[in-house]
Amino acid sequence: MYAYSRLAWKSFASSSASRLIWKQHEQLMDIFSCRLLQSSANASLKETLGEKIQEMREEVQEVRHAVGNQVLGTCTVDQAYGGMRSVKCMTYETSLLDPNEGIRFRGYSIPDCQKLLPGIKQGGEPLPESLLWLLLTGEIPSVQQVGSLREELSTRANLPDHVKKTLNSVSTSLHPMAQFSIGILAMQSDSVFAKEYARGAPKNKLWEYCLEDALTLIARLPQVAAMVYRNTYHQGKQLEADLKLDMSTRLTKLMGFQNPEFDELMRLYLTIHADHEGGNVSAHSVRLVGSALSDPFLAFSAGMNGLAGPLHGLANQNVLTWLLQVKEKLGGQSPTKENLTKICWETLNSGNVIPGFGHAVLRRTDPRYSCQREFALKHLPNDEIFQLVSLLYEVVPKVLTEQGKVSNPWPNVDAHSGTLLRYYGVKEMTFYTVLFGVSRALGTLSSLVWDRALGLPIERPKSVTTHWI
């Protein structure tokens, strides 16, 4: 019925006015559809997901039958050479990036998620586990459902001995992301998906085994990340934490931190970094490798290898490095709009970019930046690096607008996250991408479950040569 409603509206949405009405209607219907068929507050994750998958399979078939031959977009020669930027060529159910509103998880904005998703306490940051439920099912979970999911993850969280041995045997001279990827691959021997596929599992059941692996991976990643952290920066002295703790607190305690405020920050951090459409390198790598029916361990490791690239997951450490350089250039002077403007122009005139500003899709301040700013105003308003970030928020957009080379002069998520991590004691910047990776598991693995549920085929786009063009 929902698919029919969308198609019926689409059929007359030709004028500019009706297109605007259609867009508003579509956004409302996206949220309404998430709520229309809410399952029982006590239904398990697998039961809820099973119902949603059947509904979605029917909706996809209706859409393909009705408009399967319609063109989504065109690809120019420049796009073919330019990384296929903005080419509409795939579906991705768990999130959508709007140029003006920012990321939406299953139709819900970040402020929506902060308001609606259950946390540890009233008015606190959302639990990543509650976002995982939303990403998988499209529903805002009840407190009971989040509790049951936390319990489920706690039963899967303990790392096998062979994985610990593997991580402890790796040279700490390797980048933390390389160690993280190795730890993920070491768990592949536990893949239910790989075992069941080898036994001849029917195609329509593969999502269940993908879900098994996804939950196991998500449950274990905090310990894998913490082992990399302790091995690399703390002489391999590993710590223990109660496996029944929420995902964020378990991660911070295993790393060696005991500050409840940092636990709250990590809940926010893991939530807002979880997903970002399907076209970014990490998300698309997981999908691409998974489309070959490689199991989730293999697919997610591939995504993390992509996330490790300087153009993808290393941005927040680049921002923090630049902020510390700015502080050094000030030479003890208090930052002002005048001296920061001068430093910004020096950065641009030297052929470098100002990191943390601009975005390939967004055309306004990233909501992920804004919610981190709100957190900082609440918990660390007097921190000198935060104050520097705040003043740059007033300076840099004006400088970039005057320069005239960027379409979006506003700050993105990376402009703030490193500052917050550093404030709470995580000063090892080469580790920041590992935390990003723990978060990105929530979105990419949820999407991978849906890829198998909808039976998406192996990806095989057509390429041509320059001579052909």
C-alpha positions in Angstrom: 0.0 0.0 0.0 2.8 2.4 0.9 4.6 1.7 -2.4 1.4 2.2 -4.3 0.8 5.6 -2.5 4.3 6.8 -3.4 3.8 5.8 -7.1 0.4 7.4 -7.3 1.8 10.7 -6.0 4.8 10.4 -8.3 2.5 10.1 -11.3 1.3 13.7 -11.2 4.4 15.3 -9.6 5.5 17.1 -12.8 5.3 20.9 -12.0 7.7 22.6 -9.7 4.9 23.2 -7.1 3.8 19.6 -7.2 7.4 18.4 -6.9 7.7 20.4 -3.7 4.4 18.9 -2.4 5.7 15.5 -3.4 9.0 15.9 -1.6 7.2 17.0 1.6 4.7 14.1 1.2 7.5 11.6 0.7 9.4 12.7 3.8 6.2 12.4 5.9 5.4 9.0 4.3 9.0 7.8 5.0 8.5 8.5 8.7 4.9 7.4 8.7 5.8 4.0 7.1 8.3 3.4 9.9 5.6 3.8 12.5 2.6 2.4 10.6 3.4 -1.2 11.2 5.2 -1.0 14.5 5.7 -4.4 16.0 4.9 -5.3 19.6 7.2 -3.6 22.1 8.3 -7.0 23.2 9.0 -8.6 19.8 12.6 -9.8 19.3 14.9 -8.2 16.8 14.8 -11.3 14.5 11.0 -11.5 14.7 10.6 -7.8 13.9 13.2 -7.9 11.1 11.5 -11.0 9.6 8.2 -9.1 9.3 9.9 -6.1 7.8 11.8 -8.1 5.2 8.7 -9.7 3.9 7.0 -6.3 3.6 10.1 -4.8 1.9 10.4 -7.7 -0.6 6.9 -7.0 -1.7 7.4 -3.3 -1.9 10.6 -3.7 -4.0 8.8 -6.0 -6.4 5.9 -3.4 -6.8 8.4 -0.6 -7.4 10.4 -2.7 -10.0 7.2 -3.8 -11.7 5.8 -0.2 -11.9 8.9 1.9 -12.7 11.7 -0.6 -13.3 12.5 0.8 -16.7 12.6 4.5 -15.7 16.0 6.2 -15.6 17.3 7.3 -12.2 19.9 9.6 -13.7 22.6 10.0 -16.3 26.4 9.7 -16.1 28.6 12.2 -17.8 32.1 11.6 -19.0 33.4 13.9 -16.3 31.6 11.7 -13.7 33.1 8.6 -15.2 36.6 10.1 -14.7 35.7 11.8 -11.5 35.0 8.9 -9.2 31.3 8.5 -10.3 30.4 11.3 -7.9 26.6 11.8 -7.5 25.8 9.1 -10.1 22.5 7.6 -9.0 23.0 3.9 -9.5 22.2 2.0 -6.3 19.6 1.7 -3.6 20.6 1.8 0.1 17.9 1.5 2.7 19.4 2.4 6.0 20.3 6.1 5.5 19.9 9.0 3.1 22.0 12.1 2.9 20.0 15.3 2.2 22.1 18.3 1.1 20.2 20.6 3.4 19.1 18.4 6.3 22.1 16.2 6.6 22.0 12.4 7.3 18.7 10.7 8.0 18.7 7.2 9.5 15.6 5.4 8.2 13.9 8.8 7.7 14.9 10.2 11.1 17.3 13.2 11.5 20.0 13.3 14.1 17.9 15.6 16.3 15.0 13.1 15.9 17.3 10.3 17.0 18.6 12.1 20.0 15.0 12.8 21.0 13.4 9.4 20.2 16.0 6.7 20.7 16.4 5.2 24.2 19.5 6.1 26.1 20.9 5.0 29.5 19.2 7.9 31.2 16.3 10.3 30.4 17.6 13.1 28.2 21.0 11.4 27.6 22.6 10.5 24.3 21.1 7.6 22.3 22.5 4.1 22.9 24.2 2.8 19.7 22.2 -0.4 20.3 19.0 1.5 19.9 20.2 3.0 16.6 21.2 -0.5 15.4 17.6 -1.6 16.0 16.3 1.4 14.0 18.8 0.8 11.1 17.8 -2.9 10.9 14.0 -2.6 11.3 13.1 1.0 10.5 11.4 1.2 13.8 12.1 3.3 17.0 12.6 0.5 19.5 11.1 0.3 23.0 13.2 0.4 26.1 12.5 -3.3 26.5 13.6 -4.1 22.9 16.9 -2.2 23.4 17.4 -4.1 26.7 16.9 -7.4 24.9 19.3 -6.4 22.1 22.0 -5.4 24.7 21.5 -8.8 26.3 21.8 -10.5 23.0 25.0 -8.7 22.2 26.5 -9.4 25.6 26.2 -13.1 25.0 28.3 -12.7 21.8 30.9 -10.2 23.1 33.7 -12.4 24.4 36.6 -12.7 22.0 37.8 -16.2 21.2 41.4 -17.0 22.4 42.7 -17.4 18.9 41.6 -13.9 18.0 43.4 -12.5 21.1 46.5 -14.5 20.2 46.4 -13.1 16.7 46.1 -9.5 17.9 48.8 -9.9 20.5 51.2 -11.3 17.9 50.8 -8.4 15.5 53.6 -5.8 15.4 52.4 -2.6 17.0 54.4 -0.7 14.4 51.4 -1.5 12.1 48.8 1.2 11.8 46.0 0.7 14.3 43.6 0.3 11.3 45.7 -2.6 9.9 45.6 -4.3 13.3 41.8 -3.7 13.5 41.3 -5.3 10.1 43.5 -8.3 11.0 41.4 -8.8 14.2 38.2 -8.7 12.1 39.6 -11.3 9.7 40.8 -13.5 12.6 37.1 -13.9 13.6 36.1 -15.2 10.2 36.5 -18.8 11.3 33.3 -18.2 13.4 31.2 -17.1 10.4 27.8 -18.8 10.5 27.1 -17.3 7.0 30.1 -19.1 5.5 29.3 -22.4 7.1 25.6 -22.3 6.1 26.4 -21.2 2.6 28.8 -24.1 2.2 26.0 -26.5 3.4 23.7 -25.2 0.6 21.5 -22.8 2.5 18.6 -21.4 0.4 19.0 -17.9 -0.9 16.0 -16.5 1.0 17.6 -17.6 4.3 21.0 -16.0 3.8 19.9 -12.8 5.6 19.4 -14.8 8.8 23.0 -16.0 8.7 24.2 -12.6 7.7 22.4 -11.2 10.8 24.1 -13.8 13.0 27.5 -12.7 11.8 26.6 -9.0 11.9 25.5 -9.2 15.6 28.6 -11.2 16.5 30.9 -8.7 14.8 29.2 -5.6 16.4 29.3 -7.3 19.8 33.0 -8.1 19.6 34.3 -4.9 17.9 34.7 -2.9 21.2 37.1 -5.5 22.6 39.0 -5.8 19.3 39.4 -2.0 19.2 40.4 -1.8 22.8 43.0 -4.5 22.4 44.5 -2.6 19.5 44.6 0.5 21.6 46.2 -1.1 24.7 48.7 -3.0 22.6 49.8 0.0 20.6 49.8 2.7 23.3 49.9 1.0 26.7 52.5 -1.8 26.4 49.8 -4.5 25.8 48.3 -4.3 29.3 44.8 -5.4 28.7 41.9 -4.6 30.9 38.6 -6.3 31.6 35.0 -4.9 31.5 31.6 -6.3 32.3 30.3 -7.7 29.0 26.8 -6.7 30.1 27.6 -3.0 29.9 26.3 -1.1 27.0 28.5 -1.0 23.9 29.9 2.4 24.5 30.8 2.0 28.2 32.3 -1.4 27.5 34.6 0.2 24.9 35.7 3.1 27.1 36.4 0.9 30.1 38.4 -1.6 28.0 40.4 1.3 26.7 41.1 2.4 30.3 38.8 5.3 30.9 36.4 5.7 33.8 34.7 9.0 33.1 30.8 8.7 32.7 30.9 11.9 30.6 33.2 10.1 28.1 30.8 7.2 28.0 28.1 9.7 27.0 30.4 11.2 24.3 31.1 7.7 22.9 27.4 7.0 22.7 27.0 10.2 20.7 30.1 9.5 18.6 29.1 5.9 17.7 25.6 7.0 16.8 26.3 9.9 14.5 29.2 8.1 12.6 27.2 4.9 12.0 26.1 5.4 8.5 26.3 7.9 5.6 24.5 6.5 2.5 25.9 3.7 0.4 28.2 5.5 -1.9 31.1 6.4 0.5 34.2 4.1 0.3 33.6 2.1 3.5 29.9 1.5 2.9 30.3 0.6 -0.7 33.3 -1.6 -0.1 31.2 -3.7 2.4 28.4 -3.9 -0.1 30.7 -4.7 -3.1 32.6 -7.5 -1.4 29.4 -8.8 0.2 27.7 -8.9 -3.2 30.1 -11.8 -4.1 28.5 -13.6 -1.1 31.7 -13.1 0.9 30.7 -13.4 4.6 30.3 -10.3 6.7 33.7 -10.7 8.3 35.4 -10.5 4.9 33.2 -7.8 3.7 33.5 -5.6 6.8 37.3 -5.9 6.8 37.3 -4.6 3.2 35.2 -1.6 4.4 37.7 -0.9 7.1 40.6 -1.0 4.7 38.8 1.7 2.7 38.0 3.7 5.8 41.8 3.7 6.6 42.4 5.8 3.5 43.5 9.5 4.2 40.6 10.8 2.0 38.0 8.9 4.0 38.5 8.1 7.7 41.5 10.1 8.7 39.9 13.5 8.4 39.3 14.3 12.1 43.0 13.7 13.0 44.0 16.0 10.1 41.7 18.6 11.6 43.1 18.3 15.1 46.7 18.4 13.7 45.8 21.7 12.0 44.2 23.1 15.1 47.3 22.4 17.1 49.4 24.1 14.4 47.1 27.1 14.5 47.5 27.3 18.3 51.3 27.1 17.8 51.3 29.9 15.2 49.4 32.1 17.6 52.4 31.9 19.9 50.6 32.5 23.1 48.2 35.1 21.7 44.5 34.7 22.3 42.7 33.8 19.1 40.7 36.6 17.5 38.8 36.8 14.3 41.5 39.0 12.9 44.5 36.7 13.6 42.6 33.6 12.7 41.5 35.1 9.4 45.2 35.8 8.6 46.2 32.2 9.5 43.4 30.8 7.3 44.5 32.8 4.3 48.1 31.7 4.9 46.9 28.1 4.8 45.0 28.5 1.6 47.7 30.6 -0.1 50.2 27.9 0.7 48.2 25.5 -1.5 46.6 23.6 1.4 42.9 23.3 2.4 41.4 24.2 5.7 40.4 20.7 7.0 37.0 20.1 8.5 35.1 22.5 6.3 33.1 21.6 3.1 31.3 18.5 2.1 30.7 16.6 -1.1 27.0 16.6 -0.6 26.0 18.9 2.3 25.3 22.5 1.6 24.9 23.7 5.2 26.5 23.1 8.6 26.7 19.3 9.2 24.1 18.4 11.9 26.7 16.0 13.2 29.0 19.0 13.9 26.1 20.8 15.6 25.2 18.0 18.0 28.9 17.7 19.0 29.1 21.5 19.5 26.0 21.2 21.8 27.8 18.5 23.7 30.9 20.6 24.1 28.9 23.7 25.2 27.4 21.5 27.9 30.5 19.6 29.1 33.6 21.5 28.2 32.8 25.2 27.4 36.1 26.5 28.7 38.4 24.1 26.8 40.8 26.2 24.8 40.7 24.0 21.7 36.9 24.0 21.8 37.0 27.8 22.0 39.3 27.9 19.0 36.9 25.6 17.1 34.0 27.9 18.0 35.8 31.0 16.8 36.9 29.3 13.5 33.2 28.5 13.0 32.7 32.3 12.6 35.8 32.9 10.6 36.4 30.1 8.1 33.0 30.2 6.2 33.6 33.9 5.4 37.2 33.2 4.2 36.1 30.3 2.0 33.2 32.2 0.6 35.5 35.1 -0.3 37.9 32.6 -1.9 35.0 31.4 -4.0 36.3 27.8 -4.7 34.0 25.7 -2.5 30.2 25.2 -2.8 29.9 24.5 0.9 32.0 26.6 3.3 30.4 25.2 6.5 32.0 22.8 9.0 31.5 19.0 8.8 31.6 16.3 11.4 35.4 16.0 11.4 35.8 19.7 12.5 34.8 18.8 16.0 35.2 15.1 16.9 39.0 15.1 17.4 38.7 18.0 19.8 36.2 16.1 22.0 38.2 12.8 21.9 41.4 14.7 22.9 39.6 16.5 25.8 38.7 13.2 27.4 42.2 11.8 27.1 42.3 10.0 23.7 45.3 11.9 22.4 46.6 9.2 20.1 45.2 10.5 16.8 46.2 7.5 14.8 43.6 5.6 16.7 40.7 7.8 15.9 39.7 6.0 12.7 39.4 2.7 14.7 36.6 4.4 16.7 35.0 5.5 13.5 35.2 1.9 12.3 33.4 0.5 15.4 30.6 3.0 14.7 30.4 2.4 10.9 29.7 -1.3 11.6 26.2 -0.4 12.8 25.2 1.0 9.4 27.2 -1.0 6.9 26.4 -4.4 8.5 22.7 -3.5 8.8 22.7 -2.6 5.1 24.5 -5.9 4.3 21.7 -7.8 6.1 19.2 -6.1 3.8 21.3 -6.8 0.7 21.0 -10.5 1.5 17.3 -10.2 2.5 16.4 -8.5 -0.9 18.6 -10.9 -2.8 20.7 -8.2 -4.4 23.0 -9.7 -7.1 26.8 -9.4 -7.4 27.8 -5.9 -8.5 29.3 -5.6 -11.9 29.1 -2.1 -13.4 30.2 -1.6 -17.0 33.4 0.2 -17.7 34.7 1.7 -21.0 38.1 2.9 -22.2 39.1 6.4 -23.0 39.5 5.3 -26.6 35.8 4.1 -26.6 34.7 7.5 -25.3 
